């Protein structure tokens, strides 16, 4: 149980860091090895952040 809590906490911290750095843009690394570069002024940035937050709540 402690391991699950730690993993969940670490994941939460990673998501928070990603959201905070979104103002500067960021790179999304997909499971298939592809990378998606998102600039700070991208119209998709809000959708990507929403997806990150939604996945974290599972």
Residue frames as qw, qx, qy, qz and C-alpha x, y, z in Angstrom:
[[0.000, 0.885, 0.466, 0.000, 0.00, 0.00, 0.00],
 [0.311, -0.774, 0.108, 0.541, 2.81, 2.42, 0.79],
 [0.405, -0.098, 0.605, 0.679, 4.35, 1.74, -2.63],
 [0.191, 0.639, 0.658, 0.351, 1.08, 2.58, -4.37],
 [0.153, -0.931, -0.250, 0.218, 0.76, 5.82, -2.42],
 [0.394, -0.574, 0.332, 0.636, 4.33, 6.78, -3.24],
 [0.356, 0.177, 0.683, 0.613, 3.84, 6.01, -6.91],
 [0.066, 0.809, 0.562, 0.158, 0.61, 8.00, -6.96],
 [0.267, -0.875, -0.050, 0.401, 2.32, 10.93, -5.23],
 [0.419, -0.332, 0.494, 0.686, 5.26, 10.84, -7.65],
 [0.276, 0.452, 0.694, 0.488, 2.87, 10.78, -10.58],
 [0.068, -0.911, -0.398, 0.081, 0.96, 13.74, -9.16],
 [0.344, -0.722, 0.181, 0.572, 4.21, 15.69, -8.86],
 [0.391, -0.018, 0.633, 0.668, 5.13, 14.94, -12.48],
 [0.147, 0.698, 0.635, 0.297, 1.73, 16.11, -13.67],
 [0.195, -0.915, -0.203, 0.289, 2.01, 19.32, -11.64],
 [0.394, -0.493, 0.384, 0.673, 5.45, 20.03, -13.09],
 [0.328, 0.280, 0.698, 0.571, 4.12, 19.44, -16.61],
 [0.022, 0.851, 0.515, 0.097, 1.22, 21.81, -16.06],
 [0.304, -0.840, 0.004, 0.450, 3.50, 24.49, -14.58],
 [0.375, -0.343, 0.521, 0.685, 5.95, 24.26, -17.49],
 [0.430, 0.570, 0.667, 0.212, 3.15, 24.42, -20.06],
 [0.071, 0.938, 0.110, -0.320, 3.42, 28.19, -20.09],
 [0.143, -0.688, 0.550, 0.451, 6.80, 27.74, -21.78],
 [0.756, 0.395, -0.402, -0.334, 5.75, 24.87, -24.05],
 [0.562, -0.407, 0.713, -0.106, 6.81, 21.26, -23.72],
 [0.407, 0.300, -0.784, -0.361, 7.39, 17.94, -25.46],
 [0.838, -0.117, 0.315, -0.431, 5.05, 14.98, -25.12],
 [0.078, 0.378, -0.907, -0.170, 6.75, 11.58, -25.47],
 [0.830, 0.017, -0.089, -0.551, 4.27, 8.99, -26.72],
 [0.801, -0.269, 0.529, -0.080, 4.44, 5.27, -25.93],
 [0.869, 0.426, 0.208, 0.138, 5.26, 4.48, -29.57],
 [0.667, -0.181, 0.149, 0.707, 8.40, 6.61, -29.32],
 [0.251, 0.669, 0.321, 0.622, 7.02, 9.61, -31.19],
 [0.277, -0.366, -0.338, 0.821, 7.43, 13.10, -29.78],
 [0.089, 0.806, 0.474, 0.342, 4.93, 15.92, -30.05],
 [0.334, -0.043, -0.198, 0.921, 6.27, 19.44, -29.55],
 [0.109, -0.821, -0.551, -0.100, 3.73, 21.84, -28.06],
 [0.280, 0.320, -0.115, 0.898, 4.52, 25.53, -28.08],
 [0.049, -0.301, -0.583, 0.753, 3.19, 27.85, -25.39],
 [0.353, 0.309, -0.012, -0.883, 0.87, 29.56, -27.89],
 [0.148, -0.048, -0.917, -0.368, -0.52, 26.30, -29.31],
 [0.590, -0.209, -0.078, -0.776, -4.33, 26.13, -29.39],
 [0.807, -0.094, -0.569, -0.127, -4.02, 22.45, -28.34],
 [0.241, 0.337, -0.682, 0.602, -2.18, 23.12, -25.10],
 [0.515, -0.233, 0.363, -0.741, -5.33, 23.32, -22.95],
 [0.909, 0.053, -0.206, -0.357, -6.59, 20.02, -24.35],
 [0.673, 0.284, -0.622, 0.282, -3.28, 18.29, -23.65],
 [0.038, -0.319, 0.612, -0.723, -3.15, 19.62, -20.09],
 [0.736, -0.138, 0.128, -0.650, -6.74, 18.48, -19.55],
 [0.894, 0.145, -0.409, -0.113, -5.74, 14.99, -20.73],
 [0.414, 0.326, -0.678, 0.512, -2.77, 14.90, -18.37],
 [0.313, -0.254, 0.486, -0.775, -4.93, 15.95, -15.43],
 [0.843, -0.026, -0.074, -0.532, -7.69, 13.49, -16.34],
 [0.797, 0.205, -0.562, 0.090, -5.24, 10.57, -16.60],
 [0.182, 0.337, -0.662, 0.644, -3.79, 11.49, -13.22],
 [0.539, -0.235, 0.305, -0.749, -7.18, 11.25, -11.52],
 [0.840, 0.035, -0.449, -0.303, -7.56, 7.55, -12.38]]
